[in-house]
Amino acid sequence: MTRVATCACRQLTVTCEGEPHRVSVCYCLECQKRTGSAFGVQARFRRHEVTIEGRSTTFVRTGDEGCRIEFHFCPTCGSTVYYEAPYLEDAIAITVGSFADPSFPAPHVEVYVHRRHPWAEMPRLDAVRED
């Protein structure tokens, strides 16, 4: 299976081979700010399954757990497409919306559930909740 994620202007492209090993919903306040939504949804792929083409600009922040996270976004349209962090080890997290694929596998993990908006319950999520 090959999946392609792109920014809005298609300048930054991430091609992923195989299936994601984790798809998660994050309700942390920083993901809410980053996405302009009540949550972020991301899929982790092993680094060797990912090919990145195009230019990206980075924004680095420290997460709630104290870990450094490097977000890569398109310098033209501003879309965040992927991020990297030491805790991901040999993985890259790709923003699920960048795939623009309604058939993409559903999330199976929720994080920072205590920061979820009360109305933002995932309807069909048989999830492992990490908090």
LINURPE-V570550 format. One record per residue. N is the residue number from 0. RES is the residue in one small letter. PSI is psi in whole degrees, -180 to 180 (* if undefined). D_FIRST is the distance of its C-alpha to the first C-alpha in Angstrom with 1 decimal. Layout:
# LINURPE-V570550
n: <N:N>
res: <RES:RES>
psi: <PSI:PSI>
d_first: <D_FIRST:D_FIRST>
This chain:
# LINURPE-V570550
n: <0:1:2:3:4:5:6:7:8:9:10:11:12:13:14:15:16:17:18:19:20:21:22:23:24:25:26:27:28:29:30:31:32:33:34:35:36:37:38:39:40:41:42:43:44:45:46:47:48:49:50:51:52:53:54:55:56:57:58:59:60:61:62:63:64:65:66:67:68:69:70:71:72:73:74:75:76:77:78:79:80:81:82:83:84:85:86:87:88:89:90:91:92:93:94:95:96:97:98:99:100:101:102:103:104:105:106:107:108:109:110:111:112:113:114:115:116:117:118:119:120:121:122:123:124:125:126:127:128:129:130>
res: <m:t:r:v:a:t:c:a:c:r:q:l:t:v:t:c:e:g:e:p:h:r:v:s:v:c:y:c:l:e:c:q:k:r:t:g:s:a:f:g:v:q:a:r:f:r:r:h:e:v:t:i:e:g:r:s:t:t:f:v:r:t:g:d:e:g:c:r:i:e:f:h:f:c:p:t:c:g:s:t:v:y:y:e:a:p:y:l:e:d:a:i:a:i:t:v:g:s:f:a:d:p:s:f:p:a:p:h:v:e:v:y:v:h:r:r:h:p:w:a:e:m:p:r:l:d:a:v:r:e:d>
psi: <128:130:141:126:141:161:177:-35:-1:14:-37:122:137:120:127:132:139:-173:150:146:-7:134:125:158:130:128:11:155:-32:-37:-35:-44:-44:-40:-19:19:-173:-1:168:149:128:154:133:131:150:140:-40:-9:3:133:127:131:142:175:146:152:149:151:124:133:163:126:172:-28:0:8:143:131:131:108:136:123:160:129:-14:-54:-14:0:130:128:-36:167:158:149:150:-36:-15:-10:-107:39:160:137:127:134:126:-37:-25:-18:-22:52:102:-16:5:144:140:154:149:5:140:138:153:43:-32:-12:6:138:140:-30:-2:27:132:119:-39:32:106:81:154:123:126:131:*>
d_first: <0.0:3.8:6.6:10.1:13.3:16.7:20.3:22.5:23.7:20.4:22.2:20.1:16.4:13.8:10.4:8.2:5.8:4.9:6.9:10.2:13.1:15.5:15.9:19.6:22.4:25.2:28.6:30.4:32.9:31.3:27.9:30.0:31.7:28.6:26.8:30.0:28.9:29.8:26.7:23.6:20.1:17.7:14.5:14.7:12.3:13.8:15.5:14.3:10.7:12.1:13.9:16.6:18.6:21.8:24.7:24.9:27.9:28.1:30.0:30.9:32.2:33.2:31.6:33.8:33.4:34.7:31.5:30.8:27.6:26.7:25.1:23.7:24.4:24.9:28.5:28.8:27.5:27.5:24.1:22.9:19.3:19.0:21.4:22.4:25.0:26.6:25.8:22.0:22.7:19.6:17.4:17.1:17.2:15.7:17.5:15.6:17.8:16.5:13.2:15.6:13.3:15.5:12.8:11.5:12.3:16.0:17.9:19.4:21.9:24.7:26.8:30.3:30.9:34.6:34.0:32.2:34.1:35.6:34.0:30.4:29.6:26.0:26.6:23.9:23.3:23.7:23.7:25.0:27.5:28.2:31.3>
